[in-house]
Amino acid sequence: MKKILILILVLTAFVKVNAQDKEDLYKRLTSSSILLPITVTIGGNFVTSGTFGALAAQRVDHFVTQIFITFQKESSIVINTSPDQEEKQKGKDYSLRDITLKRSNGQIIKVDLLKFRMTGDYKYNPYLANEDVLIFPAYNKLNNYVEIMGAVNKSTKFQYVEGDRLSDAILFAGGLNLAYDNLTNAEVSRINENGKEEVVKVSLNSDFMLKRGDRINVLFTENFKQSYKALVLGEVKNPGFQFVSKDGTPLKNVIEKVGGFFDKADLKNAIIIRYNSGINKIITDYVETHGKEENKDLLKLLINGRQEMKSMQRLSNLSDEDSIYFFVDNYLRVSKEEKLVDFVQLKDSNSEASNFLINDGDVLIIPEFINKIYVFGQVPRPGYYDYESNKELRYYVDQSGGLTENSKDYDEVVLIKSDSREWITGDDSKGKIEAGDFVYVPKDPPRTFTWYLNRVSLSAGIIGSVATVILLINQLGK
């Protein structure tokens, strides 16, 4: 019964194989040896070596993968293996190309499993026979390679085998990227033994013969058929992403696409957030386009701190205290630009705001108009309070419970404008309070005896230094 079941499975496989293998498989099916196990020996630079059991209807790729997986599983459960040794065992790999298959009758076949996996052509992945020997070559990844990039579907680096051509490299890179038009040429960069570069320009239609260590760049002209879009959120009728052009779309057109504003939209405080137009955007876009794994160093540059911010401080003469304020201001400048236009001007279709260009990646935020003032800081009940025209800062502080023991006086209460974030203190704020603004009550920190003692000591030191200088001047004048 078991033999019949095996025979049915093999017959099913026979139906599915292509014509070039049917004759070989037919000979196997008509032979009684199909029901018997065979032995295959693995040698060379594989993860393990020895003689293993296989099936006559088994191909090289299936057999090799099976042995590799079994070895990995067994390696992971070896007792008394140090973590370093276990990691080395798991990290072992093997060459997929230039594998030598030796038959017992003396026949030698070259196996290329990478080409098989890319093409599905079984001529690169033959059936096994009893007493076959598979010999895996050494693979020097540092020198024995070909690398390809440019207008291909996936930049890749693969093992070089004698006889490789440009068409093979394009195959391993997943083919040409058809998003680019008029692809005709590639540049092959070769490094000689002295490290000098020689660049050869070749046609993609030529079956150019490659050499070990070649680096190929499939040339292309950048096209701009990309999905440029901006995000519009808040008090608009159809919030969400809206498509824009490469060079930007006028703000008025973007607002038309979202159906316009709701009546409660606060145009005065609407903002646009966008990338800084300098080096950070270029690096970020490149990393996103070409993959984070391939550009770890560039990504690290962005994470560790923006180059633009550091370069602005390099030649400064700021004190430590001033540097803190500068860092905050410069960080906001680099990380986002908010008040780029006055949305109120959109009522005039010919205004500067109406024709302001919205770029790819921009985020437009149109908040809801709130007829309130927000009070916070050293007050008992921070929060929103109804806006009353002609009322001053003291009125809103009193609404939130008045000053506390730790508050500064009323003349030091700050008005923060909602649109510009400008700070206006005390009497200067009269007549300038509008709905949406903020009122901040600063804290008057308690002063300890130590603080006063330090101040006195500092003052005494300064006075002593001045007195010394005066005394010296008097002595020199005598």
PyMOL commands that set and color helices and strands:
alter all, ss='L'
color gray80, all
select helices_A, chain A and resi 2-16+19-29+32-35+60-76+83-91+113-119+122-124+166-172+251-257+267-269+279-290+293-304+307-313+320-335+343-347+393-399+410-412+426-429+449-477
alter helices_A, ss='H'
color red, helices_A
select strands_A, chain A and resi 38-44+50-54+99-102+108-111+132-136+145-150+156-159+185-191+197-203+215-218+229-234+240-243+249-250+271-273+357-358+363-366+372-377+383-386+414-416+423-425+438-441
alter strands_A, ss='S'
color yellow, strands_A
deselect
rebuild
show_as cartoon
